[in-house]
Amino acid sequence: MGISYVKRCKKCKRKIYCSSGTGWVSGELLVDTIKQAKEGRKGKVLYEFFREHGNGIIDVEQVSFLCEDCGEISKGYDWTMYIPDKNASDGTDYDPLKDPKYFQESYLEDYDGSRYMEYGCFDYSRFMEDVKKSYRVYSKYPHTCKKCKGKKKIVDIESKMYCPECKVKLDDISSVFWD
C-alpha cells in the first residue's frame, strides 16, 4: 500500500508529485530490479554491491527525495542495500525471495466455475520487516539530483515541503492511497 500527494506552490503554481510505499507488484519489481542490477543495468553502485554480495537485498519502496543543494523534490526508489547479518544467519543459503510465506495466491473463476491462478501477490511489507530482522544495512544508495548533481535525501511526504524555486511552503492539493 502506498500514498501519493500532489503539492502546489501558492506563488508560482508549480505542482510537485510525491509518493511513498509499495504496491501489489512490488515482488515482481524487487526480483526484476535485482536481476537488472546484477546485469549492470541499474548502475555501477548496485552492480558492484551484488558482485560482492550475491545474496544481498535492496529496498524497492517508492520514496520522495529532497536535494540537499538546490531543494529539488523528486520521486524514485529507496535502493538501500542489505546483507545477511552474521548474528542472525544459521549458515544456510536461505533466499527470502523464494520463501512461500511472502506469496499469497490469488484465483479467478473461469466462466465454467473452474478456478485458475491469475497471479501471486507478494507481501512486500512483511518481507522487508523480516529482512530488517535478519539482514543489516550495508549502505544507503547515493542518490544524486539530476538538476544540480547534489546529494538527495529521502523525505517524509507528509512533512512540510518548500517550493524549490520560490522557497514557499507547498500546499497539499490532493492525495490518494494506492496499491
Buried (B, 14 or more C-beta within 10 A) or exposed (E): EBBBBBBBBEEEEBEBBBBBBBBBBBBEBBEEBBEBBBEEEBBEBBBEBBEEBEBBBBBBBBBBBBBEBBBBBBBBBBBBBBBBBEEEEEEEEEEBBEEEEBBEEEEEEEEEEEEEEEBBBBBBBEBBEBBBEBBEEBEEBEBBBEEEEBBBEBBEBEEEBBBBEBEEEBEEEEEEEEE
